[in-house]
Amino acid sequence: MDATSGIVYLTEDQAACGFYRFLPRKRGKLAAGGRLQMLSVKGRPNFNTTKEQRAGVALPVIWVDINDPDPASVERDEMAVYNQGIALGGATFSRLEGCLYGNGKIYFTSTSGGDKHLGQVWEYVPSGKDQGFLKLLVEPTDPSILNMPDNLCLTPRGNLLICEDNGVANYLKVLNPRGELFDFAKNIFDGFETREFAGVTFSPDFKTLFVNIQVPGLTLAIWGPWQSL
């Protein structure tokens, strides 16, 4: 959730999917209803973010209304909401998962986006009421750099800490504001080395980092100091 506006941002884990926001009628009371919208790149309807993208390019965006966010057809067609947005010019992503608000921006991951299908990390910066800018922060060309990013959080210094989910070798990676990536930790849990990291987050006082190994179902607590991360 955007702490300034109260707008809630949502991702969906589908091969082709949209990036959404929910504008509640009453701030902090989501059950009271509101509007669901899908991101669209301004002047470029049905923009495909999954290929031929360049890091650092700021794309102006608008938002299109999803008129029926809970259609009856969704029980047999899981693309029913996405297709509404596409009909109005919405942009396509691939397997959107982790989503985070911080520093006045929204960060989110596309687990299998990009020309090499190794994933992408995106940043959305709101601008005014109904617009903003979308920017690709990183798209790896080699799996040793980043391989299928998933959940993410901000470190005390404002870097992104990113979980991998690739079924081969999973790391926690650090992405700094210059677009540089570093290894932080590797899953070496005996018998489950190929299982994904998930749910990475800091305690409110930033003294403890929590992260899960999804299978067999472990939560790890890691203590700092974190001043240099």
CORVENZI-V489764 format. One record per helix or strand of 2 or more residues. SS is the DSSP state (~ for helix, > for strand). FROM is the first residue (numbers start at 1). LEN is the number of residues. If there is no record, write none. Layout:
BEGIN
ss->SS from->FROM len->LEN
ss->SS from->FROM len->LEN
END
This chain:
BEGIN
ss->> from->8 len->3
ss->> from->20 len->7
ss->> from->29 len->13
ss->> from->58 len->8
ss->~ from->72 len->4
ss->~ from->80 len->8
ss->> from->92 len->2
ss->> from->96 len->7
ss->> from->105 len->6
ss->> from->120 len->8
ss->> from->131 len->8
ss->> from->149 len->6
ss->> from->160 len->5
ss->> from->171 len->5
ss->> from->181 len->6
ss->> from->197 len->6
ss->> from->208 len->6
ss->> from->218 len->6
END
